[in-house]
Amino acid sequence: MDYKIFVNNPWQENTIVLYDETGEAAVVDCGCFSKEEEVRLQEFLQSENLRPVLLLNTHLHPDHVFGNRWMKDVYGLSTCAAREDDFLLEHAVEFAAMLGLKGVTPPPAAGESIRHGDVVRFGASEMQVIAVGGHSPGGLCFYSERDKLLLSGDVLFAGSVGRSDFPGGNGEELLAGIRERLFVLPEEVKVIPGHGPLTTIGEEKRHNPFFS
Ligand SMILES: [Zn+2]
C-alpha cells in the first residue's frame, strides 16, 4: 500500500490517499476546503490513474470533512465513520463558525457506520478499525498490519495527543485508549496523524510527554 498526504484547509489537516497496485484508492479525512485543494487532489488521482472507491473518516470534526461534499459529488462516495460522531456532522456549520470559519457548506450525511474490530477494504488492501474515543466520541484509527501503518486521526500526534475539550471529549479516555489500543502495536509502526508530521509507535511510547 502506498500513501500520499495533502495538507489542507486553514487547520493544516492531513488528507491521506491510500492506494495499491490495483489502482483503487481510499481517501481518509478529505479536508479539501478551497477549489485549489480539490483540484490538487483530483490531479494526483488522475496522474496516478487511481480510482477512489472508499471514503473514510477518523472522526467528524469540521476540518476533517470539508471535502466530503465534493467527494460525494465527484466520486459518489459517502464517508464511512463511527455512528457516535454523527452529531458532529449535524453541527459542522456552527462548529466551524465557532472556530472562526464562517459560511462553510454543510457536509452530507455519513454513509456506512464502522466500529472497532471492523476491517475496511479497497483494492487488495485492508485496514483494521481501532476505536479510540476521547478526542471525539467516535474516534477511529486505521491500521494496516501488513504495511505497519497507522492512521491515528487526532488521537495521537508526534509528541502530543488530541485535545479533549471539544463536545464529547474526555482526556482520560483518550490516554487510556492510546495506551491500551495503540501502544500495543509493534514499535516500528509508522503513524500518520491528522495534523503535523509522521512518527512511530516506538517514538511516541518513549518520548511523548503525555505518557512519561
Ligand atoms: Zn479533531
Residues whose N, C-alpha, C, O or C-beta is under 5 A from the ligand:
A	BS01	ZN	H61 D154
